[in-house]
Structure formats: C-alpha cells, structure tokens
Amino acid sequence: MKDIHIKCYVCVHVFEDTRPVLLVSRPDGDWCFLCGADHANNANAYRVVGIGHVLENDISIDDVMDLKPDWEAERKDIKSDWIRTPIID
Ligand SMILES: [Zn+2]
C-alpha cells in the first residue's frame, strides 16, 4: 500500500469534489489527479493534498496506483477502464 501522506496535485474541481478524477498523470514522477477538463496554466487551478485523501474519495483510482513515472492514465467516465499511455512532450 502507498504511503497515504505522499503529496499530490489535484485540480480545483477534484479538490472541491465537483468533478471526478478522469486523468491521472505522473510528470517527472509526481502524482496529478485531474478531471480531464482544461485548466488555467497557473497554480490557482491546482491544490496540493495527501494522496490518501484522493484515494479515499474514489476507490477506483486504486487501479492505477501502480502507474509508472512519465505515464498517464485516462478514462471516459468513472465506470470506464483506465487507458494508459506514456507522456510525450
Ligand atoms: Zn479540473
């Protein structure tokens, strides 16, 4: 099991629980849990939380907790399977 105190980034929608996590991204090994919508490219659109907070809100995210650095996983909706792809700049 992951250390639930690992810091991760969430978008404001996930933070405020207004949209589900549909995109998990690991740029440079960081964990980002995002709704998949467009966000302003600045810090105001994101929050830093402990990873356990994200996992306890949505158990289906547990399926991608073995995601490797510089990969991302996306799903159409919370009932769809995760589709993993390498992050390409
Ligand atoms: Zn969002």
PDB file of the backbone (N, CA, C, O) and the ligand in Angstrom, with CONECT records:
HET     ZN  A 101       1
ATOM      1  N   MET A   1       0.844  -1.205   0.000  1.00  0.00           N
ATOM      2  CA  MET A   1       0.000   0.000   0.000  1.00  0.00           C
ATOM      3  C   MET A   1       0.872   1.245   0.000  1.00  0.00           C
ATOM      4  O   MET A   1       1.920   1.300   0.644  1.00  0.00           O
ATOM      5  N   LYS A   2       0.411   2.233  -0.734  1.00  0.00           N
ATOM      6  CA  LYS A   2       1.109   3.506  -0.824  1.00  0.00           C
ATOM      7  C   LYS A   2       1.116   4.239   0.518  1.00  0.00           C
ATOM      8  O   LYS A   2       0.219   4.072   1.345  1.00  0.00           O
ATOM      9  N   ASP A   3       2.133   5.039   0.705  1.00  0.00           N
ATOM     10  CA  ASP A   3       2.143   5.967   1.824  1.00  0.00           C
ATOM     11  C   ASP A   3       1.083   7.044   1.560  1.00  0.00           C
ATOM     12  O   ASP A   3       1.193   7.819   0.610  1.00  0.00           O
ATOM     13  N   ILE A   4       0.060   7.078   2.413  1.00  0.00           N
ATOM     14  CA  ILE A   4      -1.055   7.991   2.148  1.00  0.00           C
ATOM     15  C   ILE A   4      -0.690   9.454   2.361  1.00  0.00           C
ATOM     16  O   ILE A   4      -1.487  10.344   2.065  1.00  0.00           O
ATOM     17  N   HIS A   5       0.500   9.703   2.869  1.00  0.00           N
ATOM     18  CA  HIS A   5       0.893  11.092   3.102  1.00  0.00           C
ATOM     19  C   HIS A   5       1.712  11.675   1.955  1.00  0.00           C
ATOM     20  O   HIS A   5       2.107  12.840   2.001  1.00  0.00           O
ATOM     21  N   ILE A   6       1.969  10.859   0.919  1.00  0.00           N
ATOM     22  CA  ILE A   6       2.644  11.385  -0.267  1.00  0.00           C
ATOM     23  C   ILE A   6       1.826  12.547  -0.821  1.00  0.00           C
ATOM     24  O   ILE A   6       0.605  12.467  -0.948  1.00  0.00           O
ATOM     25  N   LYS A   7       2.533  13.627  -1.146  1.00  0.00           N
ATOM     26  CA  LYS A   7       1.844  14.789  -1.678  1.00  0.00           C
ATOM     27  C   LYS A   7       1.491  14.572  -3.153  1.00  0.00           C
ATOM     28  O   LYS A   7       2.258  13.965  -3.900  1.00  0.00           O
ATOM     29  N   CYS A   8       0.348  15.065  -3.551  1.00  0.00           N
ATOM     30  CA  CYS A   8      -0.028  15.002  -4.956  1.00  0.00           C
ATOM     31  C   CYS A   8      -0.751  16.288  -5.332  1.00  0.00           C
ATOM     32  O   CYS A   8      -1.145  17.077  -4.474  1.00  0.00           O
ATOM     33  N   TYR A   9      -0.914  16.473  -6.628  1.00  0.00           N
ATOM     34  CA  TYR A   9      -1.615  17.646  -7.133  1.00  0.00           C
ATOM     35  C   TYR A   9      -3.005  17.237  -7.596  1.00  0.00           C
ATOM     36  O   TYR A   9      -3.163  16.209  -8.254  1.00  0.00           O
ATOM     37  N   VAL A  10      -3.992  18.016  -7.266  1.00  0.00           N
ATOM     38  CA  VAL A  10      -5.333  17.814  -7.796  1.00  0.00           C
ATOM     39  C   VAL A  10      -5.789  19.135  -8.401  1.00  0.00           C
ATOM     40  O   VAL A  10      -5.358  20.201  -7.962  1.00  0.00           O
ATOM     41  N   CYS A  11      -6.663  19.070  -9.414  1.00  0.00           N
ATOM     42  CA  CYS A  11      -7.232  20.314  -9.938  1.00  0.00           C
ATOM     43  C   CYS A  11      -8.319  20.789  -8.975  1.00  0.00           C
ATOM     44  O   CYS A  11      -8.775  20.023  -8.126  1.00  0.00           O
ATOM     45  N   VAL A  12      -8.726  22.027  -9.100  1.00  0.00           N
ATOM     46  CA  VAL A  12      -9.699  22.582  -8.155  1.00  0.00           C
ATOM     47  C   VAL A  12     -11.026  21.813  -8.190  1.00  0.00           C
ATOM     48  O   VAL A  12     -11.732  21.731  -7.185  1.00  0.00           O
ATOM     49  N   HIS A  13     -11.351  21.254  -9.358  1.00  0.00           N
ATOM     50  CA  HIS A  13     -12.617  20.510  -9.474  1.00  0.00           C
ATOM     51  C   HIS A  13     -12.588  19.247  -8.634  1.00  0.00           C
ATOM     52  O   HIS A  13     -13.560  18.914  -7.957  1.00  0.00           O
ATOM     53  N   VAL A  14     -11.464  18.551  -8.685  1.00  0.00           N
ATOM     54  CA  VAL A  14     -11.321  17.353  -7.863  1.00  0.00           C
ATOM     55  C   VAL A  14     -11.243  17.759  -6.394  1.00  0.00           C
ATOM     56  O   VAL A  14     -11.831  17.112  -5.527  1.00  0.00           O
ATOM     57  N   PHE A  15     -10.516  18.830  -6.128  1.00  0.00           N
ATOM     58  CA  PHE A  15     -10.363  19.297  -4.756  1.00  0.00           C
ATOM     59  C   PHE A  15     -11.721  19.644  -4.142  1.00  0.00           C
ATOM     60  O   PHE A  15     -11.997  19.311  -2.989  1.00  0.00           O
ATOM     61  N   GLU A  16     -12.558  20.314  -4.927  1.00  0.00           N
ATOM     62  CA  GLU A  16     -13.878  20.729  -4.421  1.00  0.00           C
ATOM     63  C   GLU A  16     -14.932  19.652  -4.639  1.00  0.00           C
ATOM     64  O   GLU A  16     -16.099  19.834  -4.289  1.00  0.00           O
ATOM     65  N   ASP A  17     -14.515  18.534  -5.216  1.00  0.00           N
ATOM     66  CA  ASP A  17     -15.403  17.396  -5.421  1.00  0.00           C
ATOM     67  C   ASP A  17     -16.568  17.724  -6.366  1.00  0.00           C
ATOM     68  O   ASP A  17     -17.664  17.182  -6.222  1.00  0.00           O
ATOM     69  N   THR A  18     -16.321  18.607  -7.323  1.00  0.00           N
ATOM     70  CA  THR A  18     -17.361  18.935  -8.293  1.00  0.00           C
ATOM     71  C   THR A  18     -17.251  18.086  -9.557  1.00  0.00           C
ATOM     72  O   THR A  18     -18.220  17.958 -10.306  1.00  0.00           O
ATOM     73  N   ARG A  19     -16.057  17.496  -9.800  1.00  0.00           N
ATOM     74  CA  ARG A  19     -15.886  16.576 -10.921  1.00  0.00           C
ATOM     75  C   ARG A  19     -15.037  15.394 -10.463  1.00  0.00           C
ATOM     76  O   ARG A  19     -14.197  15.535  -9.574  1.00  0.00           O
ATOM     77  N   PRO A  20     -15.261  14.215 -11.077  1.00  0.00           N
ATOM     78  CA  PRO A  20     -14.461  13.044 -10.702  1.00  0.00           C
ATOM     79  C   PRO A  20     -13.067  13.086 -11.326  1.00  0.00           C
ATOM     80  O   PRO A  20     -12.812  13.850 -12.256  1.00  0.00           O
ATOM     81  N   VAL A  21     -12.189  12.266 -10.807  1.00  0.00           N
ATOM     82  CA  VAL A  21     -10.855  12.123 -11.392  1.00  0.00           C
ATOM     83  C   VAL A  21     -10.958  11.262 -12.648  1.00  0.00           C
ATOM     84  O   VAL A  21     -11.329  10.090 -12.573  1.00  0.00           O
ATOM     85  N   LEU A  22     -10.629  11.842 -13.802  1.00  0.00           N
ATOM     86  CA  LEU A  22     -10.653  11.088 -15.061  1.00  0.00           C
ATOM     87  C   LEU A  22      -9.273  11.024 -15.702  1.00  0.00           C
ATOM     88  O   LEU A  22      -9.091  10.358 -16.722  1.00  0.00           O
ATOM     89  N   LEU A  23      -8.304  11.710 -15.111  1.00  0.00           N
ATOM     90  CA  LEU A  23      -6.954  11.703 -15.663  1.00  0.00           C
ATOM     91  C   LEU A  23      -5.947  11.667 -14.511  1.00  0.00           C
ATOM     92  O   LEU A  23      -5.923  12.553 -13.657  1.00  0.00           O
ATOM     93  N   VAL A  24      -5.124  10.626 -14.511  1.00  0.00           N
ATOM     94  CA  VAL A  24      -4.042  10.519 -13.533  1.00  0.00           C
ATOM     95  C   VAL A  24      -2.744  10.631 -14.314  1.00  0.00           C
ATOM     96  O   VAL A  24      -2.511   9.883 -15.263  1.00  0.00           O
ATOM     97  N   SER A  25      -1.910  11.562 -13.910  1.00  0.00           N
ATOM     98  CA  SER A  25      -0.705  11.843 -14.675  1.00  0.00           C
ATOM     99  C   SER A  25       0.511  11.849 -13.748  1.00  0.00           C
ATOM    100  O   SER A  25       0.426  12.276 -12.596  1.00  0.00           O
ATOM    101  N   ARG A  26       1.656  11.363 -14.271  1.00  0.00           N
ATOM    102  CA  ARG A  26       2.856  11.328 -13.434  1.00  0.00           C
ATOM    103  C   ARG A  26       4.058  12.018 -14.089  1.00  0.00           C
ATOM    104  O   ARG A  26       5.090  11.384 -14.308  1.00  0.00           O
ATOM    105  N   PRO A  27       3.930  13.303 -14.399  1.00  0.00           N
ATOM    106  CA  PRO A  27       5.071  14.012 -14.980  1.00  0.00           C
ATOM    107  C   PRO A  27       6.219  14.090 -13.982  1.00  0.00           C
ATOM    108  O   PRO A  27       6.029  14.525 -12.846  1.00  0.00           O
ATOM    109  N   ASP A  28       7.397  13.673 -14.400  1.00  0.00           N
ATOM    110  CA  ASP A  28       8.576  13.672 -13.519  1.00  0.00           C
ATOM    111  C   ASP A  28       8.342  12.891 -12.223  1.00  0.00           C
ATOM    112  O   ASP A  28       9.000  13.147 -11.214  1.00  0.00           O
ATOM    113  N   GLY A  29       7.411  11.946 -12.253  1.00  0.00           N
ATOM    114  CA  GLY A  29       7.197  11.106 -11.083  1.00  0.00           C
ATOM    115  C   GLY A  29       6.193  11.650 -10.085  1.00  0.00           C
ATOM    116  O   GLY A  29       5.753  10.926  -9.191  1.00  0.00           O
ATOM    117  N   ASP A  30       5.821  12.933 -10.226  1.00  0.00           N
ATOM    118  CA  ASP A  30       4.780  13.480  -9.343  1.00  0.00           C
ATOM    119  C   ASP A  30       3.440  12.811  -9.656  1.00  0.00           C
ATOM    120  O   ASP A  30       3.250  12.261 -10.741  1.00  0.00           O
ATOM    121  N   TRP A  31       2.535  12.863  -8.716  1.00  0.00           N
ATOM    122  CA  TRP A  31       1.176  12.355  -8.945  1.00  0.00           C
ATOM    123  C   TRP A  31       0.232  13.532  -9.147  1.00  0.00           C
ATOM    124  O   TRP A  31       0.192  14.457  -8.336  1.00  0.00           O
ATOM    125  N   CYS A  32      -0.535  13.486 -10.247  1.00  0.00           N
ATOM    126  CA  CYS A  32      -1.546  14.509 -10.503  1.00  0.00           C
ATOM    127  C   CYS A  32      -2.882  13.827 -10.764  1.00  0.00           C
ATOM    128  O   CYS A  32      -2.975  12.917 -11.587  1.00  0.00           O
ATOM    129  N   PHE A  33      -3.906  14.271 -10.062  1.00  0.00           N
ATOM    130  CA  PHE A  33      -5.251  13.713 -10.217  1.00  0.00           C
ATOM    131  C   PHE A  33      -6.152  14.828 -10.726  1.00  0.00           C
ATOM    132  O   PHE A  33      -6.459  15.782 -10.011  1.00  0.00           O
ATOM    133  N   LEU A  34      -6.567  14.684 -11.976  1.00  0.00           N
ATOM    134  CA  LEU A  34      -7.264  15.786 -12.642  1.00  0.00           C
ATOM    135  C   LEU A  34      -8.592  15.320 -13.220  1.00  0.00           C
ATOM    136  O   LEU A  34      -8.813  14.127 -13.427  1.00  0.00           O
ATOM    137  N   CYS A  35      -9.485  16.300 -13.482  1.00  0.00           N
ATOM    138  CA  CYS A  35     -10.803  15.949 -14.010  1.00  0.00           C
ATOM    139  C   CYS A  35     -10.775  15.745 -15.517  1.00  0.00           C
ATOM    140  O   CYS A  35     -11.730  15.211 -16.080  1.00  0.00           O
ATOM    141  N   GLY A  36      -9.704  16.158 -16.179  1.00  0.00           N
ATOM    142  CA  GLY A  36      -9.599  15.977 -17.619  1.00  0.00           C
ATOM    143  C   GLY A  36     -10.043  17.186 -18.421  1.00  0.00           C
ATOM    144  O   GLY A  36      -9.830  17.241 -19.632  1.00  0.00           O
ATOM    145  N   ALA A  37     -10.654  18.151 -17.761  1.00  0.00           N
ATOM    146  CA  ALA A  37     -11.050  19.382 -18.457  1.00  0.00           C
ATOM    147  C   ALA A  37      -9.848  20.325 -18.561  1.00  0.00           C
ATOM    148  O   ALA A  37      -8.792  20.077 -17.980  1.00  0.00           O
ATOM    149  N   ASP A  38     -10.032  21.402 -19.308  1.00  0.00           N
ATOM    150  CA  ASP A  38      -8.964  22.387 -19.419  1.00  0.00           C
ATOM    151  C   ASP A  38      -8.851  23.190 -18.122  1.00  0.00           C
ATOM    152  O   ASP A  38      -9.847  23.472 -17.455  1.00  0.00           O
ATOM    153  N   HIS A  39      -7.625  23.545 -17.787  1.00  0.00           N
ATOM    154  CA  HIS A  39      -7.388  24.350 -16.592  1.00  0.00           C
ATOM    155  C   HIS A  39      -6.476  25.511 -16.937  1.00  0.00           C
ATOM    156  O   HIS A  39      -5.642  25.416 -17.837  1.00  0.00           O
ATOM    157  N   ALA A  40      -6.640  26.593 -16.223  1.00  0.00           N
ATOM    158  CA  ALA A  40      -5.708  27.704 -16.372  1.00  0.00           C
ATOM    159  C   ALA A  40      -4.309  27.206 -16.029  1.00  0.00           C
ATOM    160  O   ALA A  40      -4.124  26.426 -15.094  1.00  0.00           O
ATOM    161  N   ASN A  41      -3.340  27.663 -16.790  1.00  0.00           N
ATOM    162  CA  ASN A  41      -1.975  27.186 -16.603  1.00  0.00           C
ATOM    163  C   ASN A  41      -1.274  27.958 -15.481  1.00  0.00           C
ATOM    164  O   ASN A  41      -0.231  28.575 -15.696  1.00  0.00           O
ATOM    165  N   ASN A  42      -1.855  27.913 -14.298  1.00  0.00           N
ATOM    166  CA  ASN A  42      -1.206  28.551 -13.160  1.00  0.00           C
ATOM    167  C   ASN A  42      -1.603  27.830 -11.878  1.00  0.00           C
ATOM    168  O   ASN A  42      -2.498  26.985 -11.868  1.00  0.00           O
ATOM    169  N   ALA A  43      -0.925  28.179 -10.818  1.00  0.00           N
ATOM    170  CA  ALA A  43      -1.077  27.441  -9.561  1.00  0.00           C
ATOM    171  C   ALA A  43      -2.480  27.538  -8.977  1.00  0.00           C
ATOM    172  O   ALA A  43      -2.874  26.688  -8.178  1.00  0.00           O
ATOM    173  N   ASN A  44      -3.244  28.566  -9.363  1.00  0.00           N
ATOM    174  CA  ASN A  44      -4.590  28.731  -8.816  1.00  0.00           C
ATOM    175  C   ASN A  44      -5.537  27.600  -9.199  1.00  0.00           C
ATOM    176  O   ASN A  44      -6.537  27.364  -8.521  1.00  0.00           O
ATOM    177  N   ALA A  45      -5.223  26.909 -10.279  1.00  0.00           N
ATOM    178  CA  ALA A  45      -6.105  25.846 -10.761  1.00  0.00           C
ATOM    179  C   ALA A  45      -5.838  24.526 -10.050  1.00  0.00           C
ATOM    180  O   ALA A  45      -6.552  23.548 -10.272  1.00  0.00           O
ATOM    181  N   TYR A  46      -4.812  24.488  -9.194  1.00  0.00           N
ATOM    182  CA  TYR A  46      -4.390  23.231  -8.571  1.00  0.00           C
ATOM    183  C   TYR A  46      -4.252  23.368  -7.059  1.00  0.00           C
ATOM    184  O   TYR A  46      -4.059  24.463  -6.531  1.00  0.00           O
ATOM    185  N   ARG A  47      -4.355  22.243  -6.386  1.00  0.00           N
ATOM    186  CA  ARG A  47      -4.133  22.205  -4.943  1.00  0.00           C
ATOM    187  C   ARG A  47      -3.227  21.023  -4.639  1.00  0.00           C
ATOM    188  O   ARG A  47      -3.194  20.044  -5.385  1.00  0.00           O
ATOM    189  N   VAL A  48      -2.498  21.121  -3.548  1.00  0.00           N
ATOM    190  CA  VAL A  48      -1.657  20.014  -3.104  1.00  0.00           C
ATOM    191  C   VAL A  48      -2.336  19.339  -1.922  1.00  0.00           C
ATOM    192  O   VAL A  48      -2.695  19.994  -0.944  1.00  0.00           O
ATOM    193  N   VAL A  49      -2.508  18.026  -2.016  1.00  0.00           N
ATOM    194  CA  VAL A  49      -3.124  17.263  -0.917  1.00  0.00           C
ATOM    195  C   VAL A  49      -2.351  15.966  -0.705  1.00  0.00           C
ATOM    196  O   VAL A  49      -1.501  15.605  -1.519  1.00  0.00           O
ATOM    197  N   GLY A  50      -2.644  15.271   0.380  1.00  0.00           N
ATOM    198  CA  GLY A  50      -2.094  13.934   0.579  1.00  0.00           C
ATOM    199  C   GLY A  50      -2.815  12.944  -0.320  1.00  0.00           C
ATOM    200  O   GLY A  50      -4.021  13.054  -0.540  1.00  0.00           O
ATOM    201  N   ILE A  51      -2.076  11.988  -0.830  1.00  0.00           N
ATOM    202  CA  ILE A  51      -2.638  11.060  -1.815  1.00  0.00           C
ATOM    203  C   ILE A  51      -3.777  10.214  -1.197  1.00  0.00           C
ATOM    204  O   ILE A  51      -4.685   9.774  -1.902  1.00  0.00           O
ATOM    205  N   GLY A  52      -3.712  10.003   0.100  1.00  0.00           N
ATOM    206  CA  GLY A  52      -4.749   9.224   0.773  1.00  0.00           C
ATOM    207  C   GLY A  52      -6.121   9.890   0.692  1.00  0.00           C
ATOM    208  O   GLY A  52      -7.151   9.217   0.655  1.00  0.00           O
ATOM    209  N   HIS A  53      -6.117  11.208   0.665  1.00  0.00           N
ATOM    210  CA  HIS A  53      -7.353  11.981   0.558  1.00  0.00           C
ATOM    211  C   HIS A  53      -8.058  11.679  -0.765  1.00  0.00           C
ATOM    212  O   HIS A  53      -9.280  11.534  -0.819  1.00  0.00           O
ATOM    213  N   VAL A  54      -7.248  11.586  -1.839  1.00  0.00           N
ATOM    214  CA  VAL A  54      -7.804  11.303  -3.165  1.00  0.00           C
ATOM    215  C   VAL A  54      -8.338   9.877  -3.220  1.00  0.00           C
ATOM    216  O   VAL A  54      -9.425   9.629  -3.742  1.00  0.00           O
ATOM    217  N   LEU A  55      -7.567   8.948  -2.680  1.00  0.00           N
ATOM    218  CA  LEU A  55      -7.929   7.528  -2.749  1.00  0.00           C
ATOM    219  C   LEU A  55      -9.179   7.217  -1.937  1.00  0.00           C
ATOM    220  O   LEU A  55      -9.984   6.373  -2.330  1.00  0.00           O
ATOM    221  N   GLU A  56      -9.340   7.881  -0.832  1.00  0.00           N
ATOM    222  CA  GLU A  56     -10.498   7.547  -0.011  1.00  0.00           C
ATOM    223  C   GLU A  56     -11.782   8.117  -0.602  1.00  0.00           C
ATOM    224  O   GLU A  56     -12.879   7.651  -0.293  1.00  0.00           O
ATOM    225  N   ASN A  57     -11.637   9.130  -1.456  1.00  0.00           N
ATOM    226  CA  ASN A  57     -12.801   9.691  -2.148  1.00  0.00           C
ATOM    227  C   ASN A  57     -13.278   8.810  -3.299  1.00  0.00           C
ATOM    228  O   ASN A  57     -14.465   8.808  -3.626  1.00  0.00           O
ATOM    229  N   ASP A  58     -12.369   8.066  -3.912  1.00  0.00           N
ATOM    230  CA  ASP A  58     -12.708   7.293  -5.111  1.00  0.00           C
ATOM    231  C   ASP A  58     -11.846   6.039  -5.166  1.00  0.00           C
ATOM    232  O   ASP A  58     -10.688   6.082  -5.582  1.00  0.00           O
ATOM    233  N   ILE A  59     -12.422   4.934  -4.745  1.00  0.00           N
ATOM    234  CA  ILE A  59     -11.687   3.679  -4.637  1.00  0.00           C
ATOM    235  C   ILE A  59     -11.198   3.168  -5.998  1.00  0.00           C
ATOM    236  O   ILE A  59     -10.220   2.423  -6.062  1.00  0.00           O
ATOM    237  N   SER A  60     -11.870   3.563  -7.082  1.00  0.00           N
ATOM    238  CA  SER A  60     -11.485   3.068  -8.410  1.00  0.00           C
ATOM    239  C   SER A  60     -10.130   3.605  -8.853  1.00  0.00           C
ATOM    240  O   SER A  60      -9.534   3.075  -9.791  1.00  0.00           O
ATOM    241  N   ILE A  61      -9.640   4.640  -8.197  1.00  0.00           N
ATOM    242  CA  ILE A  61      -8.321   5.180  -8.529  1.00  0.00           C
ATOM    243  C   ILE A  61      -7.216   4.213  -8.098  1.00  0.00           C
ATOM    244  O   ILE A  61      -6.096   4.250  -8.607  1.00  0.00           O
ATOM    245  N   ASP A  62      -7.560   3.363  -7.163  1.00  0.00           N
ATOM    246  CA  ASP A  62      -6.601   2.367  -6.692  1.00  0.00           C
ATOM    247  C   ASP A  62      -6.049   1.512  -7.838  1.00  0.00           C
ATOM    248  O   ASP A  62      -4.927   1.012  -7.764  1.00  0.00           O
ATOM    249  N   ASP A  63      -6.853   1.350  -8.898  1.00  0.00           N
ATOM    250  CA  ASP A  63      -6.443   0.535 -10.055  1.00  0.00           C
ATOM    251  C   ASP A  63      -5.224   1.094 -10.779  1.00  0.00           C
ATOM    252  O   ASP A  63      -4.533   0.349 -11.473  1.00  0.00           O
ATOM    253  N   VAL A  64      -4.948   2.369 -10.637  1.00  0.00           N
ATOM    254  CA  VAL A  64      -3.809   2.962 -11.349  1.00  0.00           C
ATOM    255  C   VAL A  64      -2.688   3.390 -10.406  1.00  0.00           C
ATOM    256  O   VAL A  64      -1.809   4.161 -10.790  1.00  0.00           O
ATOM    257  N   MET A  65      -2.722   2.889  -9.175  1.00  0.00           N
ATOM    258  CA  MET A  65      -1.685   3.279  -8.233  1.00  0.00           C
ATOM    259  C   MET A  65      -0.325   2.622  -8.530  1.00  0.00           C
ATOM    260  O   MET A  65       0.670   2.915  -7.868  1.00  0.00           O
ATOM    261  N   ASP A  66      -0.298   1.729  -9.534  1.00  0.00           N
ATOM    262  CA  ASP A  66       0.987   1.185  -9.982  1.00  0.00           C
ATOM    263  C   ASP A  66       1.473   1.901 -11.246  1.00  0.00           C
ATOM    264  O   ASP A  66       2.389   1.433 -11.922  1.00  0.00           O
ATOM    265  N   LEU A  67       0.852   3.033 -11.552  1.00  0.00           N
ATOM    266  CA  LEU A  67       1.252   3.812 -12.728  1.00  0.00           C
ATOM    267  C   LEU A  67       2.713   4.253 -12.607  1.00  0.00           C
ATOM    268  O   LEU A  67       3.146   4.739 -11.563  1.00  0.00           O
ATOM    269  N   LYS A  68       3.460   4.072 -13.698  1.00  0.00           N
ATOM    270  CA  LYS A  68       4.882   4.403 -13.673  1.00  0.00           C
ATOM    271  C   LYS A  68       5.114   5.900 -13.912  1.00  0.00           C
ATOM    272  O   LYS A  68       4.276   6.570 -14.515  1.00  0.00           O
ATOM    273  N   PRO A  69       6.259   6.425 -13.435  1.00  0.00           N
ATOM    274  CA  PRO A  69       6.595   7.825 -13.730  1.00  0.00           C
ATOM    275  C   PRO A  69       6.583   8.087 -15.236  1.00  0.00           C
ATOM    276  O   PRO A  69       6.963   7.228 -16.030  1.00  0.00           O
ATOM    277  N   ASP A  70       6.144   9.275 -15.610  1.00  0.00           N
ATOM    278  CA  ASP A  70       6.061   9.719 -17.001  1.00  0.00           C
ATOM    279  C   ASP A  70       5.043   8.923 -17.820  1.00  0.00           C
ATOM    280  O   ASP A  70       5.151   8.823 -19.043  1.00  0.00           O
ATOM    281  N   TRP A  71       4.073   8.370 -17.136  1.00  0.00           N
ATOM    282  CA  TRP A  71       2.907   7.775 -17.788  1.00  0.00           C
ATOM    283  C   TRP A  71       1.665   8.498 -17.292  1.00  0.00           C
ATOM    284  O   TRP A  71       1.673   9.143 -16.244  1.00  0.00           O
ATOM    285  N   GLU A  72       0.591   8.374 -18.077  1.00  0.00           N
ATOM    286  CA  GLU A  72      -0.682   8.874 -17.601  1.00  0.00           C
ATOM    287  C   GLU A  72      -1.767   7.851 -17.894  1.00  0.00           C
ATOM    288  O   GLU A  72      -1.611   7.000 -18.769  1.00  0.00           O
ATOM    289  N   ALA A  73      -2.850   7.938 -17.168  1.00  0.00           N
ATOM    290  CA  ALA A  73      -3.979   7.039 -17.354  1.00  0.00           C
ATOM    291  C   ALA A  73      -5.245   7.884 -17.422  1.00  0.00           C
ATOM    292  O   ALA A  73      -5.470   8.779 -16.607  1.00  0.00           O
ATOM    293  N   GLU A  74      -6.062   7.569 -18.423  1.00  0.00           N
ATOM    294  CA  GLU A  74      -7.262   8.358 -18.657  1.00  0.00           C
ATOM    295  C   GLU A  74      -8.459   7.434 -18.773  1.00  0.00           C
ATOM    296  O   GLU A  74      -8.319   6.289 -19.204  1.00  0.00           O
ATOM    297  N   ARG A  75      -9.621   7.910 -18.397  1.00  0.00           N
ATOM    298  CA  ARG A  75     -10.853   7.129 -18.579  1.00  0.00           C
ATOM    299  C   ARG A  75     -11.965   8.082 -18.978  1.00  0.00           C
ATOM    300  O   ARG A  75     -11.954   9.261 -18.625  1.00  0.00           O
ATOM    301  N   LYS A  76     -12.925   7.546 -19.722  1.00  0.00           N
ATOM    302  CA  LYS A  76     -14.019   8.365 -20.245  1.00  0.00           C
ATOM    303  C   LYS A  76     -14.938   8.837 -19.136  1.00  0.00           C
ATOM    304  O   LYS A  76     -15.386   9.983 -19.135  1.00  0.00           O
ATOM    305  N   ASP A  77     -15.214   7.959 -18.200  1.00  0.00           N
ATOM    306  CA  ASP A  77     -16.044   8.296 -17.053  1.00  0.00           C
ATOM    307  C   ASP A  77     -15.665   7.355 -15.916  1.00  0.00           C
ATOM    308  O   ASP A  77     -14.796   6.500 -16.083  1.00  0.00           O
ATOM    309  N   ILE A  78     -16.300   7.505 -14.782  1.00  0.00           N
ATOM    310  CA  ILE A  78     -15.831   6.743 -13.617  1.00  0.00           C
ATOM    311  C   ILE A  78     -16.105   5.250 -13.730  1.00  0.00           C
ATOM    312  O   ILE A  78     -15.567   4.459 -12.955  1.00  0.00           O
ATOM    313  N   LYS A  79     -16.949   4.858 -14.699  1.00  0.00           N
ATOM    314  CA  LYS A  79     -17.222   3.432 -14.876  1.00  0.00           C
ATOM    315  C   LYS A  79     -16.352   2.795 -15.948  1.00  0.00           C
ATOM    316  O   LYS A  79     -16.329   1.571 -16.082  1.00  0.00           O
ATOM    317  N   SER A  80     -15.641   3.606 -16.706  1.00  0.00           N
ATOM    318  CA  SER A  80     -14.800   3.091 -17.790  1.00  0.00           C
ATOM    319  C   SER A  80     -13.457   2.607 -17.269  1.00  0.00           C
ATOM    320  O   SER A  80     -13.015   2.995 -16.188  1.00  0.00           O
ATOM    321  N   ASP A  81     -12.812   1.746 -18.065  1.00  0.00           N
ATOM    322  CA  ASP A  81     -11.469   1.293 -17.722  1.00  0.00           C
ATOM    323  C   ASP A  81     -10.459   2.405 -17.962  1.00  0.00           C
ATOM    324  O   ASP A  81     -10.658   3.277 -18.808  1.00  0.00           O
ATOM    325  N   TRP A  82      -9.377   2.356 -17.202  1.00  0.00           N
ATOM    326  CA  TRP A  82      -8.267   3.286 -17.401  1.00  0.00           C
ATOM    327  C   TRP A  82      -7.497   2.889 -18.653  1.00  0.00           C
ATOM    328  O   TRP A  82      -7.251   1.708 -18.894  1.00  0.00           O
ATOM    329  N   ILE A  83      -7.124   3.875 -19.438  1.00  0.00           N
ATOM    330  CA  ILE A  83      -6.265   3.641 -20.604  1.00  0.00           C
ATOM    331  C   ILE A  83      -4.944   4.350 -20.342  1.00  0.00           C
ATOM    332  O   ILE A  83      -4.898   5.562 -20.132  1.00  0.00           O
ATOM    333  N   ARG A  84      -3.874   3.567 -20.359  1.00  0.00           N
ATOM    334  CA  ARG A  84      -2.567   4.107 -20.002  1.00  0.00           C
ATOM    335  C   ARG A  84      -1.763   4.450 -21.252  1.00  0.00           C
ATOM    336  O   ARG A  84      -1.746   3.689 -22.219  1.00  0.00           O
ATOM    337  N   THR A  85      -1.106   5.589 -21.222  1.00  0.00           N
ATOM    338  CA  THR A  85      -0.224   5.991 -22.308  1.00  0.00           C
ATOM    339  C   THR A  85       0.995   6.695 -21.731  1.00  0.00           C
ATOM    340  O   THR A  85       0.896   7.359 -20.699  1.00  0.00           O
ATOM    341  N   PRO A  86       2.150   6.555 -22.390  1.00  0.00           N
ATOM    342  CA  PRO A  86       3.321   7.326 -21.939  1.00  0.00           C
ATOM    343  C   PRO A  86       3.099   8.809 -22.203  1.00  0.00           C
ATOM    344  O   PRO A  86       2.458   9.172 -23.190  1.00  0.00           O
ATOM    345  N   ILE A  87       3.615   9.656 -21.345  1.00  0.00           N
ATOM    346  CA  ILE A  87       3.529  11.102 -21.564  1.00  0.00           C
ATOM    347  C   ILE A  87       4.591  11.484 -22.577  1.00  0.00           C
ATOM    348  O   ILE A  87       5.778  11.221 -22.387  1.00  0.00           O
ATOM    349  N   ILE A  88       4.143  12.108 -23.650  1.00  0.00           N
ATOM    350  CA  ILE A  88       5.087  12.558 -24.678  1.00  0.00           C
ATOM    351  C   ILE A  88       4.998  14.067 -24.794  1.00  0.00           C
ATOM    352  O   ILE A  88       3.916  14.612 -25.012  1.00  0.00           O
ATOM    353  N   ASP A  89       6.119  14.741 -24.653  1.00  0.00           N
ATOM    354  CA  ASP A  89       6.120  16.215 -24.747  1.00  0.00           C
ATOM    355  C   ASP A  89       5.989  16.657 -26.183  1.00  0.00           C
ATOM    356  O   ASP A  89       5.970  17.857 -26.461  1.00  0.00           O
TER     357      ASP A  89
HETATM  358 ZN    ZN A 101     -10.471  20.035 -13.142  1.00  0.00          ZN2+
END
